[in-house]
Every structure is written in C-alpha cells, then in structure tokens.
Amino acid sequence: MWKKQFSQVPAVELTSARGSLPLLTIWDGYFMSVAFSGDGTRIVSGSGKSVQVCDASTGEELRRLDGHSDWVRSAAFSSNGTRIVSGSYDKTVRVWDASTGEELRKLEGHSDKVQSVALSSDGTRIVSGSYDKTVRVWDASTGEELRKLEGHSDKVQSVAFSSDGTRIVSGSSDKTVRVWDASTGEELRRLNGHYGAVQSVAFSSDGAHIVSGSRDKSVRVWDASTGAQLRKLHGHSSVVQSVAFSSDGTRIVSGSWDKSVQIWDASMGRAQRRPNGQSTVFYSIAFSRDSSCIVSGSDDGSVRVWNASTGAELKSLNGHSGVVQCVAFSSDGTRIVSGSRDRSVRNWDASTGAELRKLNGHSGWIQSVAFSSDGTCIISGSDDGSVRVWDASTGTELRKLEGHSDKVQSYAFSSDGTRIVSGSNDMSMRLWDASTGAELRRLNGHLDAVQSVAFSSDGTLIASGSRDKSVRIWNASTGAELRRLNGHSGWVQSVAFSSDGTLIVSGSGDRSVRIWNASTGAELRRLNGHSGWVHSVAFSRDATHVVSGSTDNSMRIWDLVAHNNPWEFSSHGWIISLPHRQRLMWMPPEIMKVLNTQNALIISSEPPAKVDLIDSRIGSGWAACYTP
C-alpha cells in the first residue's frame, strides 16, 4: 500500500437515503479522485495514468482518456458535462471532450506535480493546485494561464471554486486554508487552526461556508466571509483525505485513511451515519442457485449476503474471528457454509443469518468449503493437509481424507455427490470416493501448487487452476489431462464451470478474469478492471453473468450477454464464426496477442483500413465490417 500521500481506496459504494446502490468498481488502479457529472449520470475518476468515465447506474466504463505520463491525481466535469479536466503528477492539466474522449488542450506551467483541479461553474476557468506551492487559474477555452496565486509555503493539496466563481479556496501542507479573489488573485483571508496538512477543501453551494479535512484527523467548518472556525468535527482515527458538502449544505461527507466514510450534520457537527462494507477484501464469493443472491467472505471476518440485481447488502453474518477464506450456498439456497483462518467451518441459515452450527476439528486455516448436491454433507479442506466430510445437520465429522503431503487449497463435490476432487500445494489433485474416503486417483501435471478445482455438472470433466499460471482440463474417469489453457501471467486463483459445462471461468493474480471454451480450450473473453488479485470467480446458473472478488476491495458482476460476439479467436490465428465455426479471417500471431473480445478493432495504416469485429456478420454480408 502506498503510504506517503494517500491510502489505497480502489472502490466506492454509492449510498442513498433508501439504502445502498450497486457497488460500482470503475477503476483499475489506486483510486486518486472521483466526481459526478452535474446530471449524476456519469462518474469520472483518476486512476493510474488514465482518466476513466463510467455510467453511474451500471458502473460500465464508457471511455478511458489516456495521455498523462504519470498518475492522475484529480479529475472533474464541467457543470454542463461536456468537458473533463484532469491534473497529474506529470505537472500538466488537461482538458478533454467528455463525449469523444479527445484531448482538447494541455496546460503547462506548473513546475511540480498537479495535485488538484476544478472548473468554475460557468466552465470558463480552471483552477489547479500543485506541489510547486502555487495555485493557478487558466482560461478553459484557450488554455492560457490567467494568473498565479502565491502565498502557500508548502504543497497545495486541494483547490475549489465558489459556486458563483468569484472566489477560490485552497488547502495546503502548510496547514492553512486560504481564500482568494478569483479575478485579481488577491489573498482575501487565511484560515488557521489545523495542526496537520490540509488534504481537502470545498465550498458549500451558497458559498457561505468552507469545509476542510486534514492529516490532524479532523474536519473543520469555517465562515467563508470572516474566516472564523464554526465547528471542529472529530470521529476519524486517521488522515481525512476528502470532504464535500451535500448540495443543500445540510450535510458533510468525509473519507479517511481509517477506511471509513462519515456523514455529518453540518449545522450541529454530529455524525449522522457511517456506511460500512466498503473497505474489506473479498476472499471468496458465490451465487445462490437462482442467481438472486451473492455471498461473500471478507478479511474483516464477516460473511455477507448481497442482492445480485441491486448490489444492496441484505445481511451480515458475524461469528468468525479471522479472515473468511471460502463460502458456498447449499443447492436450495437455504444455507450458507463458510471457512475461516480461525480454523472453523460454520453453517448459517441464509434467511435469518443465524449460525446453525460450528464445525471444529481442523488444525489449520480453512481454504475451501462446499455442500454436497443434496445438502446433507459439507466438505472442507485445510492447511493441515486434510479434507473432511461433515454431517450438515448434526455437525458430526463423518470422515477425514488424508494423502496430500501439503496444504489442501481447494476441493469440490461431483454433482451426484459420489466423488470429491481436491487440489493441494503438493502440486497434485486427488479424486476420492465420497462414501468411503478411499483415494480413487491421483492427477499430476501442474508444476506448482493447485489453487482451485471444479467438476463439470455432468461429472465427466475436472478443471484446475495453479500457481504455474495455467488452467487444465482433465478426464474425471481416467485422470488424463485433456488440455492446457495458457494465457494468464499470474497465479490462477479460482476456476469454475458454467452449468452446462461448455465454459470455464478463471480468475488470476494478473488481475484478469477469463472465459474459456471448455471443448477447445480457446480463450473467448478477457474481463479487465480489477486492480488487485482476483481470488474468486463464479458463473450465474444461466451463464449470463460472472461474479468476481478481488483484493482491490471490490466485487464485480460482469454481463456476458451484453457483450456477446458472434466470433472467437482460435489458437492457430483464425477468427472463427459462432456457432457455425466458419473461418472468417486469419491474423498474424503478434496481432492476435493484443486482441480480445473487448478490443476487437483492427486498424491498418498501409493501406488505410479498419476491421471492426463488433459489426461482423455471418454469410455473404461478412465484409460489411471492413472499412477502407
């Protein structure tokens, strides 16, 4: 985690008075800045060296603006939503067309990192604050520097315009808040009180008040006319990184390095609400059988149930005293099983959240849990090297499967409940008789620890993911390796079959989620967006959606139908039509490497031509995707 200037906050949960809106994970790097468009339909964020524009309802990335050569620290919309301004550690401010993503101008003048930017409400001016200790005002149309505001004795961390555009407020590492005349650049007043760097400042919509957040862990409210401190809000236990007023000025929201968001009554200075759940790492996730709910296991020891359609948290199941490594629903959706680093397996009532039973016996972390298809048994795998089968009703241990020489990372039941497959750090997989506990077969081939295993629904195939970065498919009867799926550049942490067995999904330490054809081994789709390792993946029952959980503190739901393409890439360089599997086009291997189903635009400069595979057609009209 970066510790010098800010904390890692890779996801934001949008909360309204009616509850939680879907978790929109809209960036793929450290979160640096986020802002709504004026109409609330879009979100702009700065992450890594890119500016990202996303749909505020669905979280879908609409546009990515590339051009900065260093981290983007701040981004904002113009009030009419037609322009975006961004400031970066590359010392520049850039203006973009919000509709096309075109860079309109590059504002140069700062001699150090640009930490904060803002647009005046009429969109005619831009203000920027920099590590060079200056605040600068720019003409938004021409990019001309109008004035330089000097006075701060240390880095300028945050800037903002008043709503009428007549004043500018700035916060600095010199521990002061300053108010400036936006026309003349004259310093109107200096607000002293913070005893730590001021990280964030904002005006209320009527311009009467200013709010500031500081490294001294406090939020302060000031009279903008007199500079008098009206209130000091305590509650955060670490640096206050971001502050803002509600549009009516009655509330203040603050975000802190203590991983909390606080909502305050602006007039009374009291905390109204502290939304929870946005700062946990999701170690494991699973869909209910009807795909209406998702269960997650987190590093805070909680098991949470979410509405898969809205993203709202339905309940939190508390009891574990360590990281929850694995979770699963029973096939009828009435129960949840969880395994934790506290070495216990717990059985929960999915409707009430009540703990039904605690299963003790393992002497190591629980790495994997599952119900048998009829719900009568629970299976658990542990760092202690054992796989155990439990009676789901009584909690009695029925059998202990021993044979692996190292930690058991994953296991799964066949759909008929007669067999169990397990994967271990000893690089092997083992197939067991679920009734007797006898070892039926040992599957060798992986060159490193086996992180995840899964049966196809008909029980004929086994999929495995390994630290050797490969996904492998095996014949469940003979143990023969049928195919090896290569592509991931990091450990494969999780694998799963679609319910019809035709697709495999994998999640990896390379931060990607990939969809594979189980018959051919071809990579069908690469889903990028996570900024941390993907620890867990699962299909919805109808295979229209995939859910993934990551160390970036986010859980994402991917719509596979919305972006379904009538083609796929073969391993031999051909683009193949679906479902007829006709050869459409051959591409050189060096081009195939950079293509995926979300990047299917091929542009040639000699001769000038474009092939847009999104518009590909099967039959006599296939050439319509070609534009000379």
N, C-alpha and C positions, 0 to 999 in steps of 0.2 A: 504494500500500500504506500502511496506517495504521502509523505508526512510533512513536507516543508510548507506548502502553501494552502493545501486543501485536502479534504478526505475523499476517498473513493465512494461515490454515490451513483451507481450505474442504473438505477431505476427509480421511477416516481409513481406513486399511487395517487390518482386523482380522487378527491373526496368531496362530496356534496352533502347538503343537509339531509338528503334522503339516503345516504349510505355511500358505499364505495363503488366507484366506477371501475371498468376493467383496468387491469394493470397494463399500462402501455409502455413497453420497453422499446424505446425508439432510438437508441444509440448503441454503438458497438465499441465504445472505449470508455475512458474515465469521463464521468459527467462533469462538465465545466459550466454550462449555462443552459437555461431553458426558459422559453417565453411563449405565451399565446399570441395568435393574431387577434386583432381587435374584435372580430366577429366570433372568436372562440372555436373556429373550425379547424385550425391548424396549429401545430406546435413547431417552433424552431429550436434546435439545440446545437450546442457546440460540443464536439467530442473528437478527441484526437486532432487531426489536421483538417477535419471536414466540418461543414455545416449541414445539418440534416433537417428536412422539412417533412413532417408526418401528419397524417389525418388524426385529429384529436379524438374522433369517435372510435376508430378501429385500431389505431396505432400503426397502420400501414405506412411505410416510407414512401413519400410522394416524390422526393427529389433529394439528391445529395450534391452539395456545392463544394467542389474541390478547387484549390488554388493556393490556399495558405501553405506555407512551407514549415510551419510549426504549430503547436497546439492552439486551437481556437478557444479563447478564454471567455468571450461574451458574444451574444447574438440577440437581435431584436427585430421585430417587424415595424414597419411604418404603420401609422394609425389606420390607413386605408388598406393595408395588407398587400400593397403592390411591390414594396421594396423590403429587402432584408439588409441589415448592416451587421458586420461582424468585426471583431477585434482579436488579434492573435499575438502570440509570443514572437511572431516573425516581424514585429514592430509596425505592421500595417493595419489599416482599417479598410475594409472592402464593402462595396455596395453591390447588391445582386438584384436581378429581376426575379421576384418571388414566383412568377408563373413559369418562366422558362429555365430559370437557374443560371442565366447568363450573367457573367461578371460585368457590371456597368462601369465601375471605376475602382481604382486603387489609390488610397490616400496615404501618402508617405510624408513623414516629418518627425515622428517620434524617434528618439534615439535609443529606446529600450522597449521591453515588452508592453503591449497594449493589454491592459487588464479589464477594462470595462468600456462599453459603448452604449449610447442611447440616441434615439431620434426625437426631435421636437414633435409635438402633436400635429403640427401642420405639415410635417415631413420635409421642411425646407433646410433644416440644420441637423448636424450630427455633433455630439459631444463625445470625447474619448478621454480616458484617464490612463496614465502609463507609469511604469516603473521609473521613468525619467523624471518623475516628480511633478510633471505638468498636466494640466487639463487643456485640451484643445477643442476649438469649435470650428466646424467645417461647413462649407456650402454643399448641401446634399446633391445639387444638380451638377455643379462643375467640379467638385472635389477640391476647390480652393480652400486653403486654411484662412479663416477669418480672424481668429485671434488665439493667442496663447495665454493661459491663466497660470501665473506663477505665484507661489506662496508656500505651498506644502514643502516640508523639509525631508520628506521620505516618500516612498512609493504611493501612488494614487491607486487605491483598490476598487473604488466604485464611484460612478457618476450617474446623475439623473436630471432631467428637465422637470420643472414645474409644468402643470397641465397647460398653462397659458403661454409657456415658452419664454417667460421673462426672466426666470432665474434658473440657476444650475446649482445642484448640491453635490459635494464630493466628500468622500471618506478616505482617510489615508493611514498608512502605517505610522505616521507621526502622532497618532492617537486623537486627531482633531477631525471635526466635521466642519466644512466651510460652505458658505452660501455666496454665490457670485451673481452679478448682473450679467445676463446673457448677451446684452447688446454692447456694453462697454468693456466687460471683462473685469470690472471693479469688484474687489472682495467686499461684500456687504457685512458679513459677520462671521465670527469664528466661534464654534460651539465646543467648549472644553468640558470634560467630565470623564470620558473613557480613560482607563489606565492601561489599555491594550490597543493594538492596531484596529482601526475601524474597517471591517471587511465589506459592509454593505450599507447603502443608504437609499431612501426613497421618500418622495413627497406624497402626502395624501392628495386625493383627486381635487380638492378645493384649494390646495396649496397652503393651507393654514398650518399644517404640521409636517414634521420630518421624523422618520424613524431610522434608527441606526443599530447595527449589530456588530459586535466586537469580539476580539480574542479574549477580552476580560470576562466572557461568558454571559454578558448582559445585553438586553435590548433596551434602548432608551428612546423616549418620545420627547420631541422638542417643539417649542413655539417657533414657527418659521419666521415670524416678524421680529420678535425680540431676542431670539436665541436662548430663551430660558428653558431649562430642563423641566419638563412637566411630570415625567414618570420614568422610573427605572424598573424594568421587568426582569425578575430573577426566576430561574427554573431550569435553565440548561446547565449541564455539568461539563460542557466543553465549548470550544470556539463557536460563536454564532456566525455562520457563513453567509446567510441570505435572509433578507427581511422584505416584507411588502405589505401595503395596506390593501384591504378589500376596497372595491370600487365606491362603496358608500362611506368609507372611512371609519366604520364602526369596529372593524376587526383588524388585527395584525397577525400575519403568519411569519414564523421564523423557522429556519432549518439550521441544524447544528451538527458538528462533528460527533456529538454524543449519539448520533443515529436517530434522533427524534425530530419530529415536526411539532411545534407548539402553535396553537391558535389562541390569541389573546383578545380580551375586551379592551379596545383602545381607550375608552374613557375611564375605566376602572383599573386597568392594568392587571387584571386577573386572567389566569389561564382558563380558557373555556373547554379546550379539547386537545387530546394528544393522540392522533391516529397511530395505530400500531400495525406492525406486519410488513413494513416496507424496507426493513434493514436486515432481513435474515437471508442466509444462503440456503437455497433449495437443494437438498441432497438427493431426494427421491420424490417422484410424482407418479400418479396412476389415475386412469379414468375409471369411473364406475362402468358397469357393463352396458348401461343405457346411454353412456356418454354425457349424462346430465350434470355430473359432479366430477371434481378432481380432488384427490387427496394428496397432500404434500408433507414431507418430513424435513425439518429445518435444524439449523445449528443452534437455535435457542431452546431446543428440547421439545418443541411443540409439534403436534400433528394437526394440520388444518384442512378443513373441507371448504371447497370453493364452488360457486355456481359456474359451470363451464361456459354458459352463454354470456353472463354479465361480468364475470370476474369478481363478483362480490364474495367476501368471506362469510361463510354460513356458520361455522363453529370452529373453536379451537379446543383440541383435546390435550389436556395437560396432565403430566404424571412422570414422564421421563426426566431423568436428571442429567442426561448427556445428549449429544448430537443424535438426531433421529436419522439413521442411515438408509432405511428402507421402509416402504409402506405398500399395502395392497388392499384392494376390496375383495370381499367374497363375491362369488358369481351372481348372487341375488341382490347384492348391493346393501345388505342389511348390517354387515360387519366390516370392520377395518382391522388389519393386523399391522403392527409396527415393530421395528427392531432398532435398538439404540446402542450407543457406545457405553451406556450404563449397564450393558450385558443382559438386559431383559428383553423379552418379547411380550407385547401387550395386545390384547384382544378388546376391541371397542364396539359399542353399539353406534352405528353410523347415524341413526336418527337423533338420539339423545346426547351422544358424546360421552356416555357413561363408560367407565372402564369395567369390562366384564371379567377379565382375568389377566393375571400377570404370570408369565411362564419363566421360571428361573431354572438355571442348570448350566448354561454356557459360562465359560471362564474367560471369554474374550469378547471383543466388540461383535455385535450382530451386523453382518454385512448384507444379508438378503432374507426376505420372508415371502411366503405365498400361501394361499389357501388351495386345497385340493378342489377339483371342479365341483364336487358335491358339497363342499363346505364343511365336511366332517373332520378334516385334518388340517393342521398348519405345519409347514416345514420351515426350518430356519438354518442358516449357515453362518458360521462364526470364524473369527480369527483364531479360535482354539483348534481349528483344523477339522472340526466335526460338523456333520449335518444331522439335525434332529427332527423327528416327526412327533407331533403332539396331537392329542385328542382335543379338538377345538371346543368341545362342550365342557370337559372337566379340567383341561389343562394338564392332564397326565402325559408324561413322556412315554411314547409308545416304542420308539427305537432310536438308536444312535448309529449313524452310518460313519464308519471310520475307514480310512485308507489313504486320504491325501496326506502328503508329507509337509504341507504348509497351509497357510490361511485359505479358507474357503471364501471366495469373493461373491459367488452367485450360484443360484440353482433354480430349477423350475420343475413343476409337475407336467407330465403329459396330460392332455385334455381328458383322457379316460381315467386318470389317477393311478395308473398301474406302474408308471416309471417316474424316476427322478433323475435329472441331469444336474451335475454340479461342476463349477469351474473354480480353479484354485491358483494360488501363487506358485504352485509347483509346476505350472505350465501345462497341466493336463486337465482333461474333462473326464468325468466318470458317470456311467449310466448305472442306476440302481433299481432293484425291484422294490417298489414302494411297500409291498406287503411284508416281505421277509427281511429287507435291508441288505440282501445279497448284492455284491457288485457284479453287474452283468457284462460290462465292457469298459475299457479304458481308451480314450480318444487322445492321441498325441499328434502334434504337428506345430502348435504355436511355439514361438521362440522366446516368449516372455509370459508373464502372469496373465491368466484368463480372467478378465474383469466382469464379463456378463455372458449369460447363456439364455437361450429361449427355445421352446418347442414350437413347430408349426401346429396349427389347430388340429390337423389330421394325425399328428404324431409321427410323420414319416421323416421330417427334417429337423435338424438342430442348427441354430445359428449361434456363433460365439464371437465376442469382441475381446481384443487382447492389447496388452501394452506393446506388442510388436507392431501396432498400428494397423493391423488387418482385421477384417471380418471374414469368418469362414463358415461355409455351409457343409453339413455332414449328413450322411445317411444314418438315420437313427437305428436301423436294424443291423447294419453291418459295421458301422463305425468308420466307414470310408469317407475321406474328405472329398467332397464333390466339386467345390470351387472356392477360390480365394478372392475376396473383394478388396482391392487396393485403391487407395486414394487419400485416406486420412494421413495427416502429417503429425498427428499426436496420438496418445493412447486412446483406444476405443473403450469408452467407459460404460456404454449401455447399448443393447440391441433388443429389437422386438420384431415379431412377425405381424403383418396385418391379419385380420381374422380369416381371410380366405387363403392365406399362405402365399400369395403372389408377390408380396412386397416385404422388404426388410427396412427398418429404420435404424440408424446408428447415431450416437452422439459421442463427441470426442473432445480431448484436450486441445485440439486445434480450433475449438470454439464453433465448429460447424455441426449441423445436423444433415445427414444424407439419406436419401431414399434410393433403394436398390431393387432391381428386378431379381427376384429370388430364383428364377429359372435360368437366366443368362448371366447374372452377376453384373449386368450393366448398371452404371450409376445414372439414375433417372433425374435426380434433383439434388441441388445443394442449397440448404437454407442457412444463410448467414445473417448475423445480427447480434448474437451473444458476444459479450466482451470478456467472458470467463469460460472456464472449462464447462462443457456440457456433461453433467453427471447422470442424467436420467432422461429417457425418451419412452413414448408410448403412442400407439395408434388409438383413435376412437374406434368403436366397434364397426362402423361402416367405412372406415379407412378414408374418410373425407378430411380428417384433421389429425395433426400430430401435436402432442404437447411435449415440451422440453423444459428441463430445470437446470439451472447453471449456478456456478459460484459467483456470477455477477449480480446475485441477489434477485434475479428475475425468473419468472416462469412465463413461457411464451406458448401461445396456441397458434398453429400455422394452418391456414386453409389450403388444402392440396387441390381442391376442385377449382377454386377461383383462378388458379394459375396453371390449370391442366393444359398441356400442349399435346398436339397430335403427332408427336415425334419423340425420338430418344437418340442418344449417342451410342454407337457400338464401340467395342474395344478395338476394332480394326479401322476406325476413322470414318465410317459411314454414318450419315444421318438417316435413320430408319423411320418410315411412317408407321403410325399406330392406328388401328390394331392390325393392319394388313401386313406390316413388316416388309414394305417395299423400300428399296434403296432410293433415296431422294438425291443425295449429294455426298461426295467424298471430300474430306478436309484434311490437310496435312497435319501430322501429329502435333507440331508446335502450336498450331492454332487451336486444335481440339483441347489442349491442356488449359486454355484460358476461357473456354466456353462452358457454360452450364445453362440450365433451363431458366435462369433469371437473367442471363446475359447472352441473349441469342440474337444479337445484332452484329452482322459481319460487314465491315466497310473496307473497300479496296480503293486505293488511290490511282492505281495503274492497271487497267483503265478505271476511271471513276465508276463505282457501282456500290450498291447496298443490297444485302440479303437479310430481310427481317423475318426470322423463322416464326415469330409470333403470328404472322399472317399467312403461314404456309397452308397450302391446300393439297388435298389428295386427288389425284386424277389429272385430267387434261389441263386444269387451271393452276397446276402447281407453280408455274413460272411467274404467277402474279406477285410472289414475294420478292421478285428480283427487280430492282430499280436501277437502270443505267444512269 
